[in-house]
């Protein structure tokens, strides 16, 4: 009987607690409804996996989306580092950047041949990079990276039989802004990059970005004593956005 009384008291307290929580939640929702709506809009993920803008929930494709903020937090420099954020992606770099294999879900050609087009297609702003040497370079200012799993030959062509890595860069902004980064590490590793963006007129904006990524080699050529497996990359990128009307846009 004593046990039953305890259960009855616990049930009554739980009912009172739930009722109090519900009443407080209603009042809180009424006070902050606009803010909740704004946050919901910010959490909507827009992708272009089907060559048009859709929300992630609407896309009928197996796709993993990595935002620019996540890439910056994880210090992802190139597609080789991206595999730390996308579980289904594996990137194997052999003796040089030109000999890099992209594999999605265990599928991808693994031939150590820089002349072979990979079965995982790499696209930057919709432009196909047919050789891994042109795809493994440092990533510029990004908006997101989409990894599409499985054959994508209908929309991206026959060379995307194992999947697609679609890199979407950030468009020029009509507000002035920029960033800079400089780091130094072992083996004289230097990473330096900077970017700037802003308006030229009411309907024209620009952006400029550039960077270097260098490091001494960790191997030694026993013939002449020179270092091997060094890194020496650089990139430059300029963009111009022209929007003369709401229905027409040019981006160079």
Beta strands, then each sheet from edge to edge (+ up, - down):
strand 1: 46-47
strand 2: 54-55
strand 3: 63-67
strand 4: 89-93
strand 5: 100-104
strand 6: 120-124
strand 7: 127-129
strand 8: 142-149
strand 9: 163-169
strand 10: 177-185
strand 11: 189-201
strand 12: 204-215
strand 13: 219-220
strand 14: 227-228
strand 15: 231-245
strand 16: 248-251
sheet 1: 1+ 2-
sheet 2: 3+ 8- 9+ 6+ 7-
sheet 3: 4+ 5-
sheet 4: 10+ 11- 12+ 15- 16+
sheet 5: 13+ 14-
end
